[in-house]
Amino acid sequence: MTENEPCAACGEDTSVGSALFGERHEAARPEGGKVFLCDECYARLRAVQGGRVKPTEEDLRVIAANGGMIGIGFLGGGGGF
């Protein structure tokens, strides 16, 4: 049995055995543990950034530290990166 490892932006499961595991992106949290983004949310993050730069671990940490609400705002339609 695997642990649920949701995407920090959309909340979909990215754990081992899930449909999204193969292309997930991860970064370490400053307080320990990891944060995950599914490939689709990662691509949206890059698009919002103009595609110029690969999102940094710090970008992923900001999403993780602020939870799903910031992911919704950044990637969904309530603001932007």
C-alpha positions, 0 to 999 in steps of 0.5 A: 500500500502506498502513501497518498502523495498529492499534487500541491496544485490540483490535489491529484494523487501522484504516488507510486502506482498512480497514473500520474507517478511517471511524470511527476515533479518533486522538491524537498520542503525546507521543514522536511518531506517532499512536495509534488506537482503532476506534469500538467500543473508543472507545465502550467507553472512553466507556461505562466512563467513564460516558459523561459525558465524551469520552475525552481525548487523554491517555486515548488516550496512556495506552493507546498508551504501555502497549500492547494489554495495558492496552487489554485490561484497560480495555476487555475484562474485566480491570479498568476505566477 
